[in-house]
Amino acid sequence: MIYSKDLTIVVPTFNREQILKSWLEHHAPLMLSKKIRIHIQDNCSTDGTKTLLKKWKKKFNNISFETNKKNIGLKNLEKPLNKVNSQFVWMVGDTYFISSQLINKILLKIKAYSPLFFIINLKEHIKNLKEEYMDAKLVFEKLTGILSCLSCTIYNKAKLGNIKFNFKPLSDFPHTIYVLDRLRKHNSKAYWISSSIYKLNLPYKEQKLNWASTSSVFEIGCKNWIDSINSLVGYNYKSKKKAFKLFSDITNLFNWKGGLWLRAQGLLTINKIKHYKIYLNKSVGKKYLMLYFIAILPIYPLKVLKKIYDQCLKR
């Protein structure tokens, strides 16, 4: 079979054999029917990921994979982007779902347009924004929150060449910073696609626990986000103030709902708020003050409510 030279899907993964299996069950047949290659970059997993990939590669000729000799951390996001030579490359997280309708639309857009990046909506967060070319300033002020999700960007490898993220000193959002920096430096535009990518419907036991459920939530989701955006040159502070708020708008981490969720896990305390109040103010404005009230609520009843909610998800 002759595969598409227009688009390749790349998937970075590490120690998530069952999640990756679910992802392949959804996507391998679909991408084969569209003649699209899938390349999976395994970051030296110690579970059964390699065996799983060998099995799927035998079944689907459009699948390739590489297992790193050692764990290379976040550089595993960059590596697969440079392993393929199609015109466009789409890095998709192994917990995200691409529908048949969306991939059809992407393929049509690729035939019609050649932006530096395509930017795709996330779970219908952005509404009433028509599909069109958008310059760096508009992307920065409207779509920076969406760009925090690595699955929302398709890269034009034909124009970008070798893709190299800046992992130091701020390494939590290297893909976001790369897109915004390239758009400005190339004086180029991205093309906005209003259709959405969604979370993969996984069994509860397979759902991924990420940094938002750890003690790093304020350091990464608040401080590092603000510092990352602030590190970009060529964007004025008025635009940066808008971009600061877009991550919390997408994740709901530091509004009242997010505050209750964090408190239920014992992650929200008065001391945490005091320590990060400068960043919280930039992230959600004076609304962060309501977190002080949430931080004095007893944890146990919130834990019970969270447990009931989790039990409902399991069903």
ChimeraX attribute file (.defattr): number of C-alpha atoms within 10 A of each C-alpha:
attribute: neighborCount
match mode: 1-to-1
recipient: residues
	/A:1	7
	/A:2	7
	/A:3	15
	/A:4	14
	/A:5	15
	/A:6	16
	/A:7	25
	/A:8	24
	/A:9	22
	/A:10	28
	/A:11	23
	/A:12	24
	/A:13	23
	/A:14	19
	/A:15	16
	/A:16	19
	/A:17	20
	/A:18	18
	/A:19	21
	/A:20	23
	/A:21	16
	/A:22	17
	/A:23	21
	/A:24	19
	/A:25	12
	/A:26	16
	/A:27	18
	/A:28	20
	/A:29	14
	/A:30	16
	/A:31	21
	/A:32	17
	/A:33	10
	/A:34	14
	/A:35	18
	/A:36	23
	/A:37	22
	/A:38	26
	/A:39	21
	/A:40	22
	/A:41	22
	/A:42	25
	/A:43	23
	/A:44	20
	/A:45	18
	/A:46	12
	/A:47	13
	/A:48	12
	/A:49	23
	/A:50	18
	/A:51	11
	/A:52	15
	/A:53	22
	/A:54	13
	/A:55	11
	/A:56	18
	/A:57	16
	/A:58	11
	/A:59	12
	/A:60	15
	/A:61	15
	/A:62	22
	/A:63	22
	/A:64	17
	/A:65	19
	/A:66	16
	/A:67	17
	/A:68	14
	/A:69	10
	/A:70	10
	/A:71	14
	/A:72	12
	/A:73	10
	/A:74	16
	/A:75	17
	/A:76	19
	/A:77	23
	/A:78	19
	/A:79	19
	/A:80	23
	/A:81	25
	/A:82	15
	/A:83	16
	/A:84	19
	/A:85	15
	/A:86	18
	/A:87	19
	/A:88	25
	/A:89	26
	/A:90	23
	/A:91	23
	/A:92	23
	/A:93	20
	/A:94	23
	/A:95	21
	/A:96	17
	/A:97	19
	/A:98	19
	/A:99	15
	/A:100	13
	/A:101	9
	/A:102	16
	/A:103	16
	/A:104	11
	/A:105	13
	/A:106	18
	/A:107	15
	/A:108	11
	/A:109	15
	/A:110	16
	/A:111	9
	/A:112	9
	/A:113	11
	/A:114	17
	/A:115	22
	/A:116	22
	/A:117	26
	/A:118	24
	/A:119	26
	/A:120	26
	/A:121	22
	/A:122	21
	/A:123	13
	/A:124	12
	/A:125	13
	/A:126	18
	/A:127	9
	/A:128	6
	/A:129	10
	/A:130	10
	/A:131	13
	/A:132	12
	/A:133	18
	/A:134	20
	/A:135	15
	/A:136	24
	/A:137	18
	/A:138	14
	/A:139	23
	/A:140	25
	/A:141	19
	/A:142	17
	/A:143	22
	/A:144	24
	/A:145	24
	/A:146	25
	/A:147	24
	/A:148	21
	/A:149	19
	/A:150	17
	/A:151	26
	/A:152	24
	/A:153	24
	/A:154	25
	/A:155	23
	/A:156	22
	/A:157	21
	/A:158	15
	/A:159	14
	/A:160	15
	/A:161	12
	/A:162	13
	/A:163	15
	/A:164	15
	/A:165	19
	/A:166	14
	/A:167	14
	/A:168	8
	/A:169	10
	/A:170	16
	/A:171	17
	/A:172	18
	/A:173	22
	/A:174	21
	/A:175	23
	/A:176	22
	/A:177	22
	/A:178	15
	/A:179	23
	/A:180	22
	/A:181	18
	/A:182	16
	/A:183	21
	/A:184	18
	/A:185	11
	/A:186	12
	/A:187	10
	/A:188	15
	/A:189	22
	/A:190	24
	/A:191	21
	/A:192	21
	/A:193	20
	/A:194	19
	/A:195	19
	/A:196	18
	/A:197	20
	/A:198	17
	/A:199	13
	/A:200	17
	/A:201	14
	/A:202	16
	/A:203	13
	/A:204	13
	/A:205	10
	/A:206	15
	/A:207	14
	/A:208	12
	/A:209	8
	/A:210	9
	/A:211	13
	/A:212	17
	/A:213	13
	/A:214	13
	/A:215	15
	/A:216	13
	/A:217	19
	/A:218	23
	/A:219	17
	/A:220	19
	/A:221	22
	/A:222	26
	/A:223	18
	/A:224	19
	/A:225	27
	/A:226	22
	/A:227	15
	/A:228	19
	/A:229	21
	/A:230	16
	/A:231	14
	/A:232	15
	/A:233	12
	/A:234	12
	/A:235	18
	/A:236	11
	/A:237	11
	/A:238	9
	/A:239	14
	/A:240	21
	/A:241	16
	/A:242	15
	/A:243	24
	/A:244	28
	/A:245	22
	/A:246	23
	/A:247	24
	/A:248	20
	/A:249	16
	/A:250	18
	/A:251	16
	/A:252	14
	/A:253	22
	/A:254	26
	/A:255	19
	/A:256	16
	/A:257	12
	/A:258	17
	/A:259	23
	/A:260	23
	/A:261	21
	/A:262	25
	/A:263	22
	/A:264	23
	/A:265	17
	/A:266	18
	/A:267	20
	/A:268	25
	/A:269	19
	/A:270	13
	/A:271	11
	/A:272	15
	/A:273	18
	/A:274	11
	/A:275	12
	/A:276	14
	/A:277	18
	/A:278	14
	/A:279	22
	/A:280	26
	/A:281	16
	/A:282	19
	/A:283	28
	/A:284	21
	/A:285	14
	/A:286	11
	/A:287	13
	/A:288	21
	/A:289	15
	/A:290	13
	/A:291	22
	/A:292	17
	/A:293	13
	/A:294	21
	/A:295	22
	/A:296	12
	/A:297	14
	/A:298	12
	/A:299	18
	/A:300	13
	/A:301	11
	/A:302	18
	/A:303	17
	/A:304	12
	/A:305	13
	/A:306	16
	/A:307	13
	/A:308	12
	/A:309	11
	/A:310	12
	/A:311	11
	/A:312	10
	/A:313	11
	/A:314	11
	/A:315	7
